[in-house]
Amino acid sequence: MSSGHFKQDLFTQFARVGKALANANRLELIEFLAQGERSVDELARVAGLSVA
């Protein structure tokens, strides 16, 4: 793999992470998970979703 191809793949992965973190709801869930293990029910409650 060439250096240029490696860099492009790396930047693509960074962009994917950035897109995932660009949502306020996702950031709230990540912050909640950073405080400790949580159940699906707890995550759903924080996100305002139902568990189906």
Backbone atoms as SQL, in Angstrom:
CREATE TABLE atoms (id INTEGER PRIMARY KEY, chain TEXT, resi INTEGER, resn TEXT, atom TEXT, x REAL, y REAL, z REAL);
INSERT INTO atoms VALUES
  (1, 'A', 1, 'MET', 'N', 0.856, -1.179, 0.000),
  (2, 'A', 1, 'MET', 'CA', 0.000, 0.000, 0.000),
  (3, 'A', 1, 'MET', 'C', 0.894, 1.231, 0.000),
  (4, 'A', 2, 'SER', 'N', 0.592, 2.143, -0.890),
  (5, 'A', 2, 'SER', 'CA', 1.401, 3.352, -0.970),
  (6, 'A', 2, 'SER', 'C', 1.062, 4.294, 0.177),
  (7, 'A', 3, 'SER', 'N', 1.987, 5.185, 0.451),
  (8, 'A', 3, 'SER', 'CA', 1.796, 6.158, 1.526),
  (9, 'A', 3, 'SER', 'C', 0.569, 7.030, 1.265),
  (10, 'A', 4, 'GLY', 'N', 0.386, 7.421, 0.022),
  (11, 'A', 4, 'GLY', 'CA', -0.763, 8.254, -0.327),
  (12, 'A', 4, 'GLY', 'C', -2.077, 7.527, -0.123),
  (13, 'A', 5, 'HIS', 'N', -2.105, 6.238, -0.492),
  (14, 'A', 5, 'HIS', 'CA', -3.318, 5.436, -0.311),
  (15, 'A', 5, 'HIS', 'C', -3.600, 5.242, 1.170),
  (16, 'A', 6, 'PHE', 'N', -2.555, 4.990, 1.952),
  (17, 'A', 6, 'PHE', 'CA', -2.720, 4.817, 3.396),
  (18, 'A', 6, 'PHE', 'C', -3.299, 6.081, 4.021),
  (19, 'A', 7, 'LYS', 'N', -2.757, 7.229, 3.643),
  (20, 'A', 7, 'LYS', 'CA', -3.242, 8.499, 4.187),
  (21, 'A', 7, 'LYS', 'C', -4.709, 8.722, 3.833),
  (22, 'A', 8, 'GLN', 'N', -5.056, 8.429, 2.586),
  (23, 'A', 8, 'GLN', 'CA', -6.444, 8.618, 2.155),
  (24, 'A', 8, 'GLN', 'C', -7.379, 7.725, 2.967),
  (25, 'A', 9, 'ASP', 'N', -6.997, 6.470, 3.189),
  (26, 'A', 9, 'ASP', 'CA', -7.810, 5.558, 3.999),
  (27, 'A', 9, 'ASP', 'C', -7.925, 6.058, 5.436),
  (28, 'A', 10, 'LEU', 'N', -6.832, 6.561, 5.975),
  (29, 'A', 10, 'LEU', 'CA', -6.830, 7.085, 7.333),
  (30, 'A', 10, 'LEU', 'C', -7.766, 8.288, 7.451),
  (31, 'A', 11, 'PHE', 'N', -7.684, 9.196, 6.503),
  (32, 'A', 11, 'PHE', 'CA', -8.544, 10.378, 6.524),
  (33, 'A', 11, 'PHE', 'C', -10.013, 10.003, 6.342),
  (34, 'A', 12, 'THR', 'N', -10.267, 8.987, 5.550),
  (35, 'A', 12, 'THR', 'CA', -11.643, 8.509, 5.382),
  (36, 'A', 12, 'THR', 'C', -12.188, 7.996, 6.700),
  (37, 'A', 13, 'GLN', 'N', -11.368, 7.263, 7.441),
  (38, 'A', 13, 'GLN', 'CA', -11.796, 6.759, 8.748),
  (39, 'A', 13, 'GLN', 'C', -12.023, 7.911, 9.728),
  (40, 'A', 14, 'PHE', 'N', -11.160, 8.902, 9.721),
  (41, 'A', 14, 'PHE', 'CA', -11.351, 10.079, 10.580),
  (42, 'A', 14, 'PHE', 'C', -12.673, 10.775, 10.247),
  (43, 'A', 15, 'ALA', 'N', -12.972, 10.887, 8.967),
  (44, 'A', 15, 'ALA', 'CA', -14.217, 11.535, 8.548),
  (45, 'A', 15, 'ALA', 'C', -15.428, 10.753, 9.040),
  (46, 'A', 16, 'ARG', 'N', -15.347, 9.431, 9.014),
  (47, 'A', 16, 'ARG', 'CA', -16.455, 8.606, 9.510),
  (48, 'A', 16, 'ARG', 'C', -16.669, 8.821, 11.007),
  (49, 'A', 17, 'VAL', 'N', -15.591, 8.889, 11.744),
  (50, 'A', 17, 'VAL', 'CA', -15.708, 9.138, 13.187),
  (51, 'A', 17, 'VAL', 'C', -16.305, 10.525, 13.416),
  (52, 'A', 18, 'GLY', 'N', -15.837, 11.494, 12.663),
  (53, 'A', 18, 'GLY', 'CA', -16.365, 12.848, 12.790),
  (54, 'A', 18, 'GLY', 'C', -17.858, 12.911, 12.511),
  (55, 'A', 19, 'LYS', 'N', -18.312, 12.189, 11.486),
  (56, 'A', 19, 'LYS', 'CA', -19.741, 12.166, 11.180),
  (57, 'A', 19, 'LYS', 'C', -20.524, 11.537, 12.320),
  (58, 'A', 20, 'ALA', 'N', -19.988, 10.481, 12.899),
  (59, 'A', 20, 'ALA', 'CA', -20.680, 9.804, 14.003),
  (60, 'A', 20, 'ALA', 'C', -20.794, 10.716, 15.214),
  (61, 'A', 21, 'LEU', 'N', -19.781, 11.521, 15.456),
  (62, 'A', 21, 'LEU', 'CA', -19.777, 12.406, 16.620),
  (63, 'A', 21, 'LEU', 'C', -20.471, 13.737, 16.357),
  (64, 'A', 22, 'ALA', 'N', -20.886, 13.974, 15.135),
  (65, 'A', 22, 'ALA', 'CA', -21.495, 15.250, 14.778),
  (66, 'A', 22, 'ALA', 'C', -22.957, 15.346, 15.199),
  (67, 'A', 23, 'ASN', 'N', -23.474, 14.301, 15.789),
  (68, 'A', 23, 'ASN', 'CA', -24.870, 14.282, 16.216),
  (69, 'A', 23, 'ASN', 'C', -24.939, 14.481, 17.724),
  (70, 'A', 24, 'ALA', 'N', -25.682, 15.478, 18.161),
  (71, 'A', 24, 'ALA', 'CA', -25.760, 15.800, 19.590),
  (72, 'A', 24, 'ALA', 'C', -26.317, 14.645, 20.416),
  (73, 'A', 25, 'ASN', 'N', -27.273, 13.916, 19.868),
  (74, 'A', 25, 'ASN', 'CA', -27.839, 12.779, 20.605),
  (75, 'A', 25, 'ASN', 'C', -26.797, 11.688, 20.829),
  (76, 'A', 26, 'ARG', 'N', -25.987, 11.429, 19.820),
  (77, 'A', 26, 'ARG', 'CA', -24.933, 10.421, 19.962),
  (78, 'A', 26, 'ARG', 'C', -23.904, 10.857, 20.999),
  (79, 'A', 27, 'LEU', 'N', -23.553, 12.134, 20.973),
  (80, 'A', 27, 'LEU', 'CA', -22.597, 12.640, 21.961),
  (81, 'A', 27, 'LEU', 'C', -23.147, 12.509, 23.376),
  (82, 'A', 28, 'GLU', 'N', -24.435, 12.755, 23.538),
  (83, 'A', 28, 'GLU', 'CA', -25.052, 12.610, 24.854),
  (84, 'A', 28, 'GLU', 'C', -24.973, 11.158, 25.327),
  (85, 'A', 29, 'LEU', 'N', -25.228, 10.214, 24.428),
  (86, 'A', 29, 'LEU', 'CA', -25.136, 8.801, 24.794),
  (87, 'A', 29, 'LEU', 'C', -23.700, 8.401, 25.119),
  (88, 'A', 30, 'ILE', 'N', -22.742, 8.916, 24.358),
  (89, 'A', 30, 'ILE', 'CA', -21.334, 8.613, 24.629),
  (90, 'A', 30, 'ILE', 'C', -20.936, 9.147, 25.996),
  (91, 'A', 31, 'GLU', 'N', -21.375, 10.360, 26.313),
  (92, 'A', 31, 'GLU', 'CA', -21.072, 10.944, 27.621),
  (93, 'A', 31, 'GLU', 'C', -21.704, 10.112, 28.738),
  (94, 'A', 32, 'PHE', 'N', -22.919, 9.651, 28.525),
  (95, 'A', 32, 'PHE', 'CA', -23.618, 8.819, 29.503),
  (96, 'A', 32, 'PHE', 'C', -22.880, 7.492, 29.699),
  (97, 'A', 33, 'LEU', 'N', -22.426, 6.886, 28.602),
  (98, 'A', 33, 'LEU', 'CA', -21.683, 5.625, 28.680),
  (99, 'A', 33, 'LEU', 'C', -20.315, 5.809, 29.331),
  (100, 'A', 34, 'ALA', 'N', -19.733, 6.991, 29.181),
  (101, 'A', 34, 'ALA', 'CA', -18.419, 7.253, 29.775),
  (102, 'A', 34, 'ALA', 'C', -18.479, 7.238, 31.297),
  (103, 'A', 35, 'GLN', 'N', -19.664, 7.422, 31.855),
  (104, 'A', 35, 'GLN', 'CA', -19.831, 7.411, 33.307),
  (105, 'A', 35, 'GLN', 'C', -19.878, 5.994, 33.870),
  (106, 'A', 36, 'GLY', 'N', -20.045, 5.011, 33.023),
  (107, 'A', 36, 'GLY', 'CA', -20.086, 3.621, 33.480),
  (108, 'A', 36, 'GLY', 'C', -20.997, 2.788, 32.604),
  (109, 'A', 37, 'GLU', 'N', -21.035, 1.495, 32.909),
  (110, 'A', 37, 'GLU', 'CA', -21.879, 0.585, 32.142),
  (111, 'A', 37, 'GLU', 'C', -23.343, 0.965, 32.302),
  (112, 'A', 38, 'ARG', 'N', -24.082, 0.841, 31.223),
  (113, 'A', 38, 'ARG', 'CA', -25.504, 1.177, 31.219),
  (114, 'A', 38, 'ARG', 'C', -26.279, 0.078, 30.502),
  (115, 'A', 39, 'SER', 'N', -27.502, -0.107, 30.916),
  (116, 'A', 39, 'SER', 'CA', -28.362, -1.079, 30.242),
  (117, 'A', 39, 'SER', 'C', -28.981, -0.432, 29.007),
  (118, 'A', 40, 'VAL', 'N', -29.514, -1.264, 28.147),
  (119, 'A', 40, 'VAL', 'CA', -30.204, -0.761, 26.965),
  (120, 'A', 40, 'VAL', 'C', -31.395, 0.093, 27.388),
  (121, 'A', 41, 'ASP', 'N', -32.080, -0.328, 28.436),
  (122, 'A', 41, 'ASP', 'CA', -33.222, 0.452, 28.926),
  (123, 'A', 41, 'ASP', 'C', -32.797, 1.852, 29.362),
  (124, 'A', 42, 'GLU', 'N', -31.662, 1.951, 30.047),
  (125, 'A', 42, 'GLU', 'CA', -31.166, 3.261, 30.485),
  (126, 'A', 42, 'GLU', 'C', -30.808, 4.137, 29.283),
  (127, 'A', 43, 'LEU', 'N', -30.143, 3.540, 28.296),
  (128, 'A', 43, 'LEU', 'CA', -29.773, 4.300, 27.101),
  (129, 'A', 43, 'LEU', 'C', -31.015, 4.775, 26.353),
  (130, 'A', 44, 'ALA', 'N', -32.002, 3.916, 26.251),
  (131, 'A', 44, 'ALA', 'CA', -33.244, 4.290, 25.575),
  (132, 'A', 44, 'ALA', 'C', -33.931, 5.433, 26.307),
  (133, 'A', 45, 'ARG', 'N', -33.932, 5.377, 27.629),
  (134, 'A', 45, 'ARG', 'CA', -34.564, 6.442, 28.412),
  (135, 'A', 45, 'ARG', 'C', -33.866, 7.775, 28.159),
  (136, 'A', 46, 'VAL', 'N', -32.540, 7.773, 28.192),
  (137, 'A', 46, 'VAL', 'CA', -31.773, 9.002, 27.957),
  (138, 'A', 46, 'VAL', 'C', -32.025, 9.537, 26.545),
  (139, 'A', 47, 'ALA', 'N', -32.127, 8.617, 25.589),
  (140, 'A', 47, 'ALA', 'CA', -32.324, 9.020, 24.198),
  (141, 'A', 47, 'ALA', 'C', -33.782, 9.336, 23.880),
  (142, 'A', 48, 'GLY', 'N', -34.672, 9.024, 24.821),
  (143, 'A', 48, 'GLY', 'CA', -36.088, 9.260, 24.563),
  (144, 'A', 48, 'GLY', 'C', -36.678, 8.281, 23.573),
  (145, 'A', 49, 'LEU', 'N', -36.139, 7.055, 23.560),
  (146, 'A', 49, 'LEU', 'CA', -36.607, 6.018, 22.642),
  (147, 'A', 49, 'LEU', 'C', -37.227, 4.870, 23.416),
  (148, 'A', 50, 'SER', 'N', -37.976, 4.050, 22.707),
  (149, 'A', 50, 'SER', 'CA', -38.526, 2.856, 23.348),
  (150, 'A', 50, 'SER', 'C', -37.672, 1.655, 22.969),
  (151, 'A', 51, 'VAL', 'N', -37.683, 0.659, 23.824),
  (152, 'A', 51, 'VAL', 'CA', -36.965, -0.581, 23.548),
  (153, 'A', 51, 'VAL', 'C', -37.977, -1.557, 22.964),
  (154, 'A', 52, 'ALA', 'N', -37.724, -1.976, 21.747),
  (155, 'A', 52, 'ALA', 'CA', -38.673, -2.892, 21.098),
  (156, 'A', 52, 'ALA', 'C', -38.079, -4.271, 20.957);
